[in-house]
């Protein structure tokens, strides 16, 4: 119900993804570089005590589709620091691409 209510309140979120609900996605602007960096995190913490969460295993994700609402035309999408160029497409004011692997953490640079 919560996700449905959120969708009603925010029909056009900055980022959408087709990964599991355990994946966290954040976007950092690097204005001096003319790009945004999308951070994808997928770690599943296990509560070992009242104050300690432990990450035992990293479960990789493959072929995760990402959609970002871009303020201007995106000219390139690159996995960093690997510098692997990813194919992307524009869909209205959104740019869509597939991240091949998220092995705990992956950064993707959107160049404007």
Backbone as ProteinMPNN parsed JSONL, in Angstrom:
{"seq_chain_A": "XXXXXXXXXXXXXXXXXXXXXXXXXXXXXXXXXXXXXXXXXXXXXXXXXXXXXXXXXXXXXXXXXXXXXXXXXXXXXXXXXXXXXXXXXXXXXXXXXXXXXXXXXXXXXXXX", "coords_chain_A": {"N_chain_A": [[0.815, -1.185, 0.0], [1.962, 1.194, 0.766], [3.857, 1.764, -1.269], [2.149, 2.119, -3.453], [0.727, 4.416, -2.614], [2.841, 6.225, -2.525], [3.524, 6.302, -5.231], [1.264, 7.598, -6.208], [1.547, 10.105, -5.026], [4.0, 10.952, -6.005], [4.314, 10.802, -9.054], [6.264, 10.99, -11.068], [9.145, 10.103, -10.374], [12.619, 10.913, -9.661], [14.418, 8.797, -10.131], [13.943, 5.537, -11.384], [13.929, 2.011, -10.963], [14.434, -1.426, -11.894], [15.294, -3.235, -10.099], [15.636, -5.253, -7.076], [13.754, -4.55, -4.026], [15.6, -4.225, -2.067], [17.683, -2.823, -3.108], [19.421, 0.22, -3.095], [19.275, 3.47, -4.446], [20.96, 6.367, -5.337], [21.493, 9.759, -6.402], [24.073, 11.879, -7.315], [25.039, 15.169, -8.001], [27.541, 16.459, -10.08], [28.417, 19.273, -10.784], [30.612, 20.77, -11.731], [31.841, 18.947, -13.373], [29.932, 18.495, -15.236], [28.035, 16.428, -15.016], [25.945, 13.76, -13.687], [26.172, 11.39, -11.064], [25.106, 8.214, -10.608], [24.518, 6.167, -7.942], [24.424, 2.796, -7.151], [23.456, 0.562, -4.745], [23.63, -2.617, -3.304], [23.36, -4.358, -0.732], [22.617, -6.672, 1.76], [21.861, -6.271, 4.937], [22.318, -8.043, 8.024], [20.786, -8.336, 11.061], [22.577, -8.648, 13.963], [22.721, -8.012, 16.588], [21.209, -5.742, 18.951], [22.362, -3.317, 18.239], [24.056, -3.772, 16.089], [24.519, -4.311, 12.699], [25.344, -6.649, 10.234], [27.041, -7.389, 7.228], [27.087, -10.222, 5.557], [27.216, -11.652, 3.085], [27.641, -10.676, -0.318], [25.289, -10.214, -2.713], [25.227, -10.42, -6.05], [23.712, -8.462, -8.673], [22.228, -8.615, -11.897], [21.919, -7.137, -15.135], [20.262, -4.755, -14.63], [17.679, -2.587, -15.112], [17.549, 0.9, -15.441], [16.028, 4.07, -15.035], [16.231, 7.493, -15.458], [15.162, 10.716, -14.682], [16.09, 13.285, -16.519], [17.454, 16.611, -16.445], [18.359, 17.819, -18.707], [19.613, 17.157, -22.054], [21.132, 13.997, -22.227], [24.381, 12.959, -22.99], [26.077, 10.85, -22.719], [26.512, 7.652, -21.104], [28.16, 6.006, -18.595], [29.764, 3.354, -16.904], [31.524, 3.748, -13.957], [34.364, 3.143, -11.906], [35.19, 1.714, -14.116], [34.957, 2.641, -16.683], [33.271, 1.719, -18.679], [31.32, 2.065, -21.417], [27.872, 2.502, -21.697], [25.029, 1.497, -23.609], [22.242, 3.641, -24.254], [18.941, 5.096, -24.148], [16.712, 7.741, -25.013], [13.651, 8.607, -23.547], [11.239, 10.548, -23.788], [11.558, 12.913, -21.284], [13.283, 11.34, -19.908], [16.142, 9.231, -19.383], [17.159, 6.024, -20.276], [18.724, 2.989, -19.355], [20.701, -0.054, -19.107], [22.286, -1.596, -16.467], [24.957, -3.728, -16.424], [26.106, -5.292, -14.266], [25.729, -5.272, -10.769], [27.66, -5.448, -8.21], [27.4, -5.378, -5.266], [28.146, -2.553, -5.098], [27.79, -0.017, -7.522], [28.733, 2.542, -9.744], [27.386, 4.924, -11.977], [27.932, 7.202, -14.492], [26.231, 9.964, -15.769], [26.542, 11.935, -18.453], [26.196, 15.315, -19.395]], "CA_chain_A": [[0.0, 0.0, 0.0], [2.818, 2.372, 0.852], [4.427, 2.05, -2.592], [1.062, 2.651, -4.277], [0.488, 5.788, -2.168], [3.991, 7.013, -2.962], [3.375, 6.465, -6.688], [0.226, 8.604, -6.419], [2.074, 11.401, -4.613], [5.176, 11.283, -6.812], [4.186, 9.957, -10.253], [7.47, 11.077, -11.884], [10.328, 10.181, -9.513], [13.893, 11.174, -10.323], [15.004, 7.527, -10.562], [13.187, 4.29, -11.299], [14.772, 0.861, -11.275], [13.769, -2.717, -11.905], [16.003, -4.103, -9.176], [14.857, -5.624, -5.899], [13.509, -3.468, -3.07], [16.791, -4.099, -1.218], [18.673, -1.982, -3.779], [19.307, 1.648, -2.847], [19.774, 4.266, -5.564], [21.088, 7.796, -5.07], [22.067, 10.537, -7.508], [24.896, 13.023, -6.902], [25.372, 16.076, -9.093], [28.892, 17.001, -10.147], [28.2, 20.387, -11.71], [31.868, 21.168, -12.368], [32.158, 17.935, -14.385], [28.817, 18.417, -16.176], [27.473, 15.076, -14.983], [25.361, 13.175, -12.485], [26.663, 10.052, -10.783], [24.084, 7.377, -10.003], [25.107, 5.121, -7.105], [23.559, 1.649, -6.922], [23.948, -0.242, -3.63], [22.831, -3.803, -2.998], [23.876, -5.139, 0.38], [21.517, -7.049, 2.641], [22.407, -6.397, 6.283], [21.702, -9.007, 8.928], [20.853, -7.822, 12.436], [23.214, -9.613, 14.845], [22.388, -7.589, 17.945], [20.369, -4.554, 18.918], [23.079, -2.179, 17.673], [25.015, -4.145, 15.05], [24.103, -4.974, 11.467], [26.51, -7.228, 9.572], [26.849, -7.843, 5.852], [27.808, -11.483, 5.414], [27.427, -11.993, 1.682], [27.213, -9.74, -1.349], [24.534, -10.924, -3.736], [25.277, -9.586, -7.246], [22.539, -8.304, -9.53], [22.607, -8.554, -13.312], [21.012, -6.515, -16.106], [19.303, -3.928, -13.907], [17.203, -1.455, -15.923], [17.473, 2.156, -14.704], [15.443, 5.202, -15.752], [16.519, 8.727, -14.728], [14.559, 11.937, -15.235], [17.237, 14.175, -16.726], [17.073, 18.003, -16.658], [18.808, 18.209, -20.043], [19.978, 16.038, -22.916], [22.273, 13.184, -21.806], [25.226, 12.644, -24.144], [26.812, 9.616, -22.488], [26.283, 6.892, -19.878], [29.382, 5.228, -18.404], [30.055, 2.748, -15.597], [32.811, 4.198, -13.454], [35.578, 3.598, -12.575], [35.577, 0.807, -15.204], [34.867, 3.396, -17.939], [32.513, 0.923, -19.644], [30.247, 2.864, -22.004], [26.622, 1.752, -21.772], [24.021, 2.018, -24.529], [21.113, 4.272, -23.572], [17.943, 5.694, -25.035], [15.875, 8.782, -24.431], [12.222, 8.343, -23.576], [10.733, 11.822, -23.28], [12.574, 13.604, -20.47], [14.0, 10.314, -19.147], [17.165, 8.443, -20.066], [17.042, 4.65, -19.797], [19.89, 2.158, -19.663], [20.79, -1.295, -18.338], [23.572, -1.79, -15.798], [25.212, -5.164, -16.56], [26.363, -5.963, -12.994], [25.859, -4.521, -9.518], [28.283, -6.388, -7.271], [27.439, -4.611, -4.032], [28.087, -1.126, -5.421], [28.163, 0.363, -8.889], [28.498, 3.951, -10.077], [27.14, 5.175, -13.394], [27.989, 8.629, -14.769], [25.42, 10.502, -16.865], [27.191, 13.17, -18.915], [25.29, 16.244, -20.083]], "C_chain_A": [[0.868, 1.262, 0.0], [3.371, 2.754, -0.518], [3.371, 2.611, -3.536], [0.765, 4.107, -3.911], [1.623, 6.702, -2.617], [3.924, 7.292, -4.461], [2.324, 7.532, -7.004], [0.738, 10.006, -6.079], [3.219, 11.88, -5.492], [5.168, 10.436, -8.082], [5.423, 9.967, -11.15], [8.71, 11.195, -11.001], [11.591, 10.423, -10.33], [14.48, 9.893, -10.896], [13.986, 6.414, -10.391], [14.153, 3.163, -11.602], [13.949, -0.41, -11.212], [14.531, -3.73, -11.053], [15.114, -4.452, -7.996], [14.685, -4.431, -4.96], [14.69, -3.273, -2.123], [17.878, -3.238, -1.858], [18.38, -0.517, -3.475], [19.95, 2.397, -4.001], [19.804, 5.728, -5.134], [21.737, 8.462, -6.279], [22.817, 11.721, -6.909], [25.214, 13.862, -8.128], [26.821, 16.52, -8.961], [28.865, 18.101, -11.209], [29.478, 20.787, -12.438], [32.284, 20.199, -13.471], [31.062, 17.822, -15.448], [28.177, 17.034, -16.204], [26.764, 14.808, -13.664], [25.995, 11.809, -12.312], [25.562, 9.309, -10.02], [24.801, 6.265, -9.237], [24.065, 4.041, -6.872], [24.189, 0.8, -5.831], [23.032, -1.438, -3.425], [23.575, -4.664, -1.995], [22.681, -5.458, 1.275], [22.088, -7.253, 4.038], [21.616, -7.416, 7.11], [21.885, -8.487, 10.348], [21.396, -8.904, 13.347], [22.982, -9.272, 16.313], [21.573, -6.309, 17.818], [21.043, -3.394, 18.191], [23.967, -2.511, 16.481], [24.317, -4.862, 13.894], [25.365, -5.431, 10.752], [26.118, -7.613, 8.152], [27.717, -9.073, 5.669], [28.186, -11.755, 3.964], [26.956, -10.861, 0.781], [26.524, -10.569, -2.422], [24.506, -10.044, -4.987], [23.944, -9.569, -7.979], [23.024, -8.151, -10.96], [21.506, -7.915, -14.135], [19.882, -5.745, -15.425], [18.95, -2.72, -14.765], [16.991, -0.25, -15.021], [16.863, 3.217, -15.609], [15.628, 6.442, -14.886], [15.867, 9.892, -15.449], [15.657, 12.99, -15.316], [16.774, 15.604, -17.012], [17.46, 18.53, -18.04], [19.241, 16.966, -20.813], [21.228, 15.318, -22.411], [23.06, 12.788, -23.05], [26.006, 11.346, -23.97], [26.466, 8.996, -21.148], [27.452, 5.926, -19.732], [29.443, 4.643, -17.005], [31.429, 3.235, -15.169], [33.132, 3.434, -12.183], [35.995, 2.732, -13.752], [35.652, 1.5, -16.565], [34.213, 2.571, -19.052], [31.328, 1.761, -20.124], [29.014, 1.986, -22.164], [25.711, 2.348, -22.846], [22.852, 2.587, -23.731], [20.142, 4.806, -24.609], [17.176, 6.75, -24.269], [14.418, 8.384, -24.592], [11.549, 9.562, -22.953], [11.837, 12.534, -22.524], [13.383, 12.628, -19.611], [15.068, 9.663, -20.024], [17.125, 7.058, -19.427], [18.248, 3.843, -20.265], [19.86, 0.928, -18.771], [22.199, -1.407, -17.775], [23.851, -3.292, -15.801], [25.376, -5.891, -15.234], [26.407, -4.943, -11.859], [26.367, -5.533, -8.495], [28.498, -5.673, -5.938], [27.262, -3.133, -4.288], [28.498, -0.914, -6.866], [27.839, 1.836, -9.072], [28.323, 4.057, -11.58], [27.101, 6.683, -13.585], [27.094, 8.966, -15.958], [26.025, 11.844, -17.244], [26.202, 14.012, -19.694], [26.045, 17.067, -21.107]], "O_chain_A": [[0.56, 2.252, -0.664], [3.358, 3.928, -0.89], [3.672, 3.493, -4.34], [0.574, 4.941, -4.796], [1.381, 7.832, -3.043], [4.233, 8.398, -4.904], [2.479, 8.287, -7.964], [0.406, 10.976, -6.759], [3.387, 13.082, -5.698], [5.919, 9.467, -8.187], [5.612, 9.031, -11.927], [9.275, 12.282, -10.888], [11.626, 10.171, -11.534], [14.986, 9.89, -12.018], [13.266, 6.351, -9.395], [15.08, 3.324, -12.395], [12.904, -0.463, -10.562], [14.421, -4.938, -11.266], [13.971, -4.003, -7.92], [15.385, -3.426, -5.085], [14.768, -2.249, -1.444], [18.891, -2.953, -1.219], [17.239, -0.067, -3.582], [21.021, 2.025, -4.481], [18.814, 6.263, -4.634], [22.431, 7.821, -7.068], [22.27, 12.472, -6.101], [25.611, 13.335, -9.167], [27.274, 16.904, -7.883], [29.235, 17.889, -12.363], [29.44, 21.108, -13.626], [32.999, 20.581, -14.397], [31.242, 17.13, -16.45], [27.82, 16.526, -17.266], [26.949, 15.516, -12.674], [26.319, 11.141, -13.294], [25.146, 9.722, -8.937], [25.592, 5.516, -9.811], [22.949, 4.333, -6.443], [25.331, 0.362, -5.969], [21.811, -1.295, -3.379], [24.32, -5.574, -2.358], [21.834, -4.598, 1.514], [22.722, -8.272, 4.31], [20.417, -7.614, 6.913], [23.007, -8.228, 10.784], [20.776, -9.956, 13.504], [23.041, -10.147, 17.177], [21.285, -5.852, 16.712], [20.358, -2.569, 17.587], [24.578, -1.607, 15.911], [23.629, -5.866, 14.079], [26.343, -4.687, 10.673], [25.014, -8.097, 7.905], [28.943, -8.975, 5.631], [29.341, -12.054, 3.66], [25.983, -10.172, 1.091], [27.105, -11.507, -2.97], [23.826, -9.018, -4.99], [23.162, -10.517, -7.917], [24.107, -7.617, -11.202], [20.319, -8.115, -13.877], [18.704, -6.045, -15.617], [19.821, -1.92, -15.106], [16.345, -0.346, -13.977], [17.145, 3.258, -16.807], [15.234, 6.454, -13.72], [15.997, 10.042, -16.664], [16.097, 13.52, -14.296], [15.804, 15.798, -17.745], [16.951, 19.558, -18.486], [19.232, 15.858, -20.277], [22.263, 15.948, -22.192], [22.486, 12.337, -24.042], [26.535, 10.799, -24.937], [26.165, 9.697, -20.182], [27.714, 5.122, -20.627], [29.202, 5.347, -16.025], [32.39, 3.145, -15.933], [32.21, 3.105, -11.437], [37.047, 2.976, -14.342], [36.317, 1.018, -17.483], [34.562, 2.712, -20.224], [30.448, 2.12, -19.342], [29.089, 0.877, -22.692], [25.628, 3.569, -22.978], [22.513, 2.078, -22.663], [20.475, 4.949, -25.786], [17.009, 6.671, -23.052], [14.006, 7.889, -25.641], [11.317, 9.605, -21.745], [12.928, 12.738, -23.056], [14.087, 13.046, -18.692], [14.916, 9.558, -21.241], [17.064, 6.926, -18.205], [18.724, 3.985, -21.392], [19.099, 0.864, -17.805], [23.183, -1.324, -18.511], [23.068, -4.059, -15.241], [24.85, -6.992, -15.072], [27.038, -3.892, -11.973], [25.611, -6.359, -7.985], [29.63, -5.4, -5.539], [26.336, -2.515, -3.762], [29.429, -1.546, -7.366], [26.804, 2.319, -8.613], [29.003, 3.384, -12.354], [26.328, 7.374, -12.92], [27.182, 8.34, -17.015], [26.019, 12.782, -16.446], [25.464, 13.507, -20.54], [25.451, 17.904, -21.785]]}, "name": "protein", "num_of_chains": 1, "seq": "XXXXXXXXXXXXXXXXXXXXXXXXXXXXXXXXXXXXXXXXXXXXXXXXXXXXXXXXXXXXXXXXXXXXXXXXXXXXXXXXXXXXXXXXXXXXXXXXXXXXXXXXXXXXXXXX"}
